[in-house]
Amino acid sequence: MLDYADSETPTTLPATPKQIAFARRIAEQQNLVLPWEIQQDRKLISAWIDTQLAAPRVQDTRPSSKQVAFAERIARIKRRDVPNECYRDRKMMTHWIDSNKP
């Protein structure tokens, strides 16, 4: 009968440079910390990557800087103010621009 407590544990394979680079890119894009321990094990880093790719991403709903600049240009021409809530929501800013184009 084998006693598993006495047997050596199988060695873990190190993460590949491609895995590490891909995981670091994901971590940078999502403002996450990639733990050092995960970078040492091929299976752990693979599971971490899968988890991050499956997680829903938070989307920025603020208007782009180009949208804001265009809206402010329209507002100057029409001598109006862009409503404050438009600065917090891209769709509202789009609607305001569409309804106030010169």
Secondary structure as the mmCIF struct_conf table of DSSP 4:
data_model
#
loop_
_struct_conf.conf_type_id
_struct_conf.id
_struct_conf.beg_label_comp_id
_struct_conf.beg_label_asym_id
_struct_conf.beg_label_seq_id
_struct_conf.end_label_comp_id
_struct_conf.end_label_asym_id
_struct_conf.end_label_seq_id
TURN_TY1_P TURN_TY1_P1 TYR A 4 ASP A 6
BEND BEND1 SER A 7 SER A 7
HELX_LH_PP_P HELX_LH_PP_P1 GLU A 8 THR A 16
HELX_RH_AL_P HELX_RH_AL_P1 PRO A 17 GLN A 29
TURN_TY1_P TURN_TY1_P2 GLN A 30 ASN A 31
HELX_RH_AL_P HELX_RH_AL_P2 TRP A 36 GLN A 39
TURN_TY1_P TURN_TY1_P3 GLN A 40 GLN A 40
HELX_RH_AL_P HELX_RH_AL_P3 ARG A 42 ALA A 54
BEND BEND2 ALA A 55 ALA A 55
HELX_LH_PP_P HELX_LH_PP_P2 PRO A 56 ASP A 60
BEND BEND3 ARG A 62 ARG A 62
HELX_LH_PP_P HELX_LH_PP_P3 PRO A 63 SER A 64
HELX_RH_AL_P HELX_RH_AL_P4 SER A 65 LYS A 78
TURN_TY1_P TURN_TY1_P4 ARG A 79 ARG A 79
HELX_RH_3T_P HELX_RH_3T_P1 ASN A 84 TYR A 87
TURN_TY1_P TURN_TY1_P5 ARG A 88 ARG A 88
HELX_RH_AL_P HELX_RH_AL_P5 ARG A 90 ASN A 100
#
